[in-house]
Amino acid sequence: MDPVRQVMDAVADADTGNELYGAFAPLYDIFFAERCDYDTLATFVSDRAPAGARSVAVGACGTGRLLARLADRYDRAVGLDRSAAMLRLAGGRTDTALVRADLRTVVAPGAFDLFTVTGNSLAHLPAGAPDGVRTAFERAAESLRSGGTLVCDFMLTDSLMNGYVTEDTVETDRCRVERRVVTRVEDRGADDLGAAGRYDYEFTMTDRRTGETARAEASLPVRVFEPEALPGVALSAGFTEAALVDPPTPYGGGLVARVPE
Ligand SMILES: C[S@@+](CC[C@H](N)C(=O)[O-])C[C@H]1O[C@@H](n2cnc3c(N)ncnc32)[C@H](O)[C@@H]1O
């Protein structure tokens, strides 16, 4: 079937329900193929892996673009995500293992040399709750072998502005995808790590051949971080070294943490 038709149908059929990325998984995928340099990101992540690393877990792997690249570099790669719609697209991209799971509960004790969570996915771990990013870091630390490394990116508190509107359009030869995001601040002092808010998303896709459009909307809770708070979270979650780094993604913050040898 025509790939643009397939996306249109997927958007129309999507069960928005409680699935954060349900309706706009295919639109997200087209959009971020253009807006994120996954090759550079894969190199950034691998460069921070421990020497001789052979296995990687890609947390919140989404549609698998980073996962597919890391799977080419390691003997064993596993993608974890809680969205069935995102994982379906990842499954069409790579034949590496995919697990539908929440980062706050999934553990594979001592299984990986490298654990990575990028693409601003930490933004979706709830603020002010006992099971937010601290719990996800604890699960990641437990899933790493001795000397294993966690590599994350995250959005900085300063970038969460009330009523801020971002509009961006990606064009391929067959379609145009427009994305509008309105940022809302809901709780400036949500917890000791930063603030909480919401992204109100609208994606519109247009088939450039037929002019047909499909739209998807979603309002996602997001949280942002005071950078100096995150190394402390990693240290309290079982890592023994934690440092801020400058990632090649546009969210502002990055963290590399290591579990003991
Ligand atoms: C912004 S997308 C990033 C996807 C991918 N990392 C990328 O850069 O293309 C965020 C992803 O995080 C996933 N996600 C959000 N909260 C999660 C959780 N608690 N456990 C696992 N995955 C989660 C979503 O389903 C979505 O695929």
The ligand as a MOL file (V3000), in Angstrom:
LIG
                    3D

  0  0  0     0  0            999 V3000
M  V30 BEGIN CTAB
M  V30 COUNTS 27 29 0 0 0
M  V30 BEGIN ATOM
M  V30 1 C 9.8130 11.9760 22.6000 0
M  V30 2 S 9.6400 10.2690 22.2820 0 CHG=1
M  V30 3 C 11.3310 9.8190 21.9500 0
M  V30 4 C 11.4710 8.5500 21.1700 0
M  V30 5 C 12.8930 8.1810 20.7950 0
M  V30 6 N 13.7530 8.0910 21.9700 0
M  V30 7 C 13.4570 9.1610 19.7840 0
M  V30 8 O 14.3210 9.9720 20.1560 0
M  V30 9 O 13.0360 9.1230 18.6280 0 CHG=-1
M  V30 10 C 9.3640 9.6740 23.9160 0
M  V30 11 C 9.1730 8.1680 24.0070 0
M  V30 12 O 9.1630 7.8290 25.3970 0
M  V30 13 C 8.2230 6.7830 25.5880 0
M  V30 14 N 7.8920 6.7690 27.0330 0
M  V30 15 C 7.3500 7.7810 27.7560 0
M  V30 16 N 7.2490 7.4240 29.0440 0
M  V30 17 C 7.7480 6.1650 29.1390 0
M  V30 18 C 7.9220 5.2470 30.2210 0
M  V30 19 N 7.5580 5.5750 31.4730 0
M  V30 20 N 8.4510 4.0400 29.9690 0
M  V30 21 C 8.8280 3.6980 28.6990 0
M  V30 22 N 8.6890 4.5240 27.6370 0
M  V30 23 C 8.1590 5.7380 27.8540 0
M  V30 24 C 7.0810 7.1690 24.6760 0
M  V30 25 O 6.2200 6.0860 24.4230 0
M  V30 26 C 7.8580 7.6460 23.4390 0
M  V30 27 O 8.1060 6.6040 22.5370 0
M  V30 END ATOM
M  V30 BEGIN BOND
M  V30 1 1 1 2
M  V30 2 1 2 3
M  V30 3 1 2 10
M  V30 4 1 3 4
M  V30 5 1 4 5
M  V30 6 1 5 6
M  V30 7 1 5 7
M  V30 8 2 7 8
M  V30 9 1 7 9
M  V30 10 1 10 11
M  V30 11 1 11 12
M  V30 12 1 11 26
M  V30 13 1 12 13
M  V30 14 1 13 14
M  V30 15 1 13 24
M  V30 16 1 14 15
M  V30 17 1 14 23
M  V30 18 2 15 16
M  V30 19 1 16 17
M  V30 20 1 17 18
M  V30 21 2 17 23
M  V30 22 1 18 19
M  V30 23 2 18 20
M  V30 24 1 20 21
M  V30 25 2 21 22
M  V30 26 1 22 23
M  V30 27 1 24 25
M  V30 28 1 24 26
M  V30 29 1 26 27
M  V30 END BOND
M  V30 END CTAB
M  END
